[in-house]
Amino acid sequence: MENKIEIINPGVIITNENFFLSHWREKDQVYEPLQLPSFGSCFLCFQETETPDRFSTDDIRYILFTSGTTGAAKAVPISNANIAAFTDNMQQLFEVEETAVIANTFKFSFDLSIWAMLMAWTNGAAISHINTNDLLNREQYIPCNIFCLLPSMLRILQKQQLLPYISPDGAKHFLFCGEPLYDSDVQLLRELFPRSSIYNCYGPTELSIYCSAYKVEKEFHTWNRVVSIGQLNIGSKAYLGNAMLLEDGNLEGELYVSGEQTFNGYINLPEATGFFEYDGEQFYKTGDKVIYNQQEDRYYYAGRVDREVKYFGHRINLNNLEYVFSGIDPISDAAAIFSRKYMTIGLFFTSAPGFKLEDNMHLLQHIPNWLRPTHYFPTPEFPLNANFKTDYSALETFYNRYLEKKYPSQQ
């Protein structure tokens, strides 16, 4: 937290841990806090003393920090113009009645919580902030009809037999974002909530919550079992970095995005950080690889660029490897970790009870040897980070310790 405070140089901070007003003493270069009692869940930052280059406190709607999974956490300032453009696109997604109750299952440090609030505020609807523990320990119906969830949370609710607590008649819309949505997730929702509409959205924090959306119709589009992320929002423009033409006529490359929802740059970081300039426009480099169908103007998420590794002489994407193995019955999910030190891949997977991969190697007969991991780790569930995403850092720590014990001579 200290490094985040140092980045944004706030004048006032309100948290749900404590409440303090800070006065900047210029002479001593220190903050002088006044402690007051706690008063509930809230987190606000106001910049009163010093304005960073390229930013105006009057123009910033909120500041959100990235998770830091790809490096140090960075402060993303989202402007009023960013949110105005996003809200216009959000209103095109589906109609919200004033009687609607929107479920927010996210912490306020995750920008999907802001989506839930904006959706409620702009439509005069109600919002229900549901604590994660309460969500996973239900004994009665969840009184909401619009849900925004991570796909992994959907699977957790299904595994713990909690989806029946969502009324099949009351649930009108399910919106997913933050992780790949699989065709099996859609099939599950269709069986339990046949009257509900499903939307798959995509977008990092830097692009104002989400920058593309796709409505899942009866016949829907997938790539490697992952549901399409649809078309870019109005006012956004894409450029594919290091693009290559695939045999099926689609394009593959890293997604760069510019436009009305694109932020202006990280606070107190060099202007060029994370950006690419093309034809006089500044594009944000998402770090995500996408497949683009030119004829239909439709995008598909194809994994992180930084998850590409060279393994047995082949360049592979760990996301693709996970897709391949999660598509094998009875494996339900997979997470791959690459060790550059040992040049090995560890595959963690969840499966049906009693399933042993070593007794079912025939299931891998169609997977080439160079795409097969070196080590396999069955696990009842994956560790999750604060945003309910797979905690790859925890899996990497486990795998490194395993390799150090297995190959002590290579230390």
Secondary structure, DSSP 8 states (H G I E B T S, - for coil): -HHHHHHH--SEEE-SS-EEEEEEETTTTEEEEEEE---SS--EEE--S---TT--TTTEEEEEE---TTSS--EEEEEHHHHHHHHHHHHHH----TT-EEEE-S-TTSTHHHHHHHHHHTTT-EEEE--HHHHTT-SS-B--SEEEE-HHHHHHHHHTT-GGGB-TTT--EEEE-SS--BHHHHHHHHHH-TT-EEEEEE--GGGSS-SEEEEE-SS--EETTEE--BEE-TTEEEEEEEEEE-TTS-EEEEEEEEETTS----TTS-TTTTEEEETTEEEEEEEEEEEEETTTTEEEEEEEGGGEEEETTEEEEHHHHHHHHHTSTTEEEEEEEEETTTTEEEEEEEESTT--GGG-GGGGTTS-GGGS-SEEEE-SS--B-TTSSB-HHHHHHHHHHHHHHH-GGG-
